[in-house]
Amino acid sequence: MLLAILSDIHGNREAFEAVLAAARAAGAARFVVLGDIVGYGADPEWCAERTRALAQDGAIVLRGNHDDAVGNPNVTMNSTATMALEWTRRQLGSDTRAFLAALPLKAREGDCFFVHADASVPSDWNYVLDASDAGQHLDACEARISFCGHVHKPALYCAAPGGKVTHFCPVAATPVPLLPQRRWLAVMGAVGQPRDGNPCAAFALYDTDSAELRFLRTAYDVETAAGKIRTAGLPLSLADRLFEGR
């Protein structure tokens, strides 16, 4: 089965639609959404409703820290994120709030493990930024292959039988065989707010039969997404950064 794995949609309808279309065109049979469906972008309700429809069709959908913060008044974020969070809360209906609150923090199927942040304490929302962080994740995760988001930058880590963790910078569209003698952690880039210098929406395709992974990017209508952020009165920086992927 070909899985489309995506994370950090962040209320960006245009990016989300582009990724869904690209994944389906590539033959994806099932979706995995690793959380942060809302936050930052101007279409949180639409993105949540679309994700709920995917879940009803059999997708794995997890809760991210921004999804969690919708129902948690004690969350502390930077000023820009706080302004976006407060605005997002006002846009969401009660059914959507209940949907986000009920999402699990992690999931496992076969030899694959899925989580928004790292596996050590999913509710602490730790970032996987380097090989040391990836080692902490792998130590807490029994699955051979795992996937996370949260960082907004694509990355791939593997642990050799001796335990040494190696970091790779994936090349878009280049197939990577996840060799069975190693353990792997794939960090998804962001659909709705990339921060690796590439404004194109990020996602990945994983073939469960061949254990082959491809990190992919797809262009989308950034101008429209940014315009909606400005019209909504959200911080202008959230619109500006979409053009640069930062």
C-alpha angles and dihedrals in degrees: 000000000000111000123199107211120194139164143182101031089165098191094300104141096179094053092043093051091049092051093047090051094046093047093050092046088054091054103260110172098187139017133226118195113194098198143263092101090160137035132085098021130087101238106059096141094050093047092049092048091049091049091049088054089053090051091052087054091054104274122148107239124184135190120252129197094264091049089049092048092059090076098030115081092185096066115121120208136157116283096263093049091045092054090049092047094051091049092047092052089057092053098052125090123222093258091054092048090052091048093053094045092052096052115113123243095225143010138192131201120176110312093344127094124191129197138150099230123006129320099238095080108350093191091058090065095221116184123235100219103149145005092282092056090046089052090054089052094048092048089058096044125072096190118102094225125034137176132204140165131189096106098076090218123095116239140157128210131184133188119214120217089266091057101251111143119217126196123219130187103220120227112224115255093005111126115234118198108217096219114220096230091064136059119233141205118190116194111205121219119230127279096200107025115023116191102186097089094266115103094199116108114259131220139139140229120218123191107210092197099051096026088230121150129199124188109210140187130202131189120236140177099287093168093061094045091049092045091055090052091053093046091051091057094242119149109294091227089069089061097041095052092058091070093056102033093235 
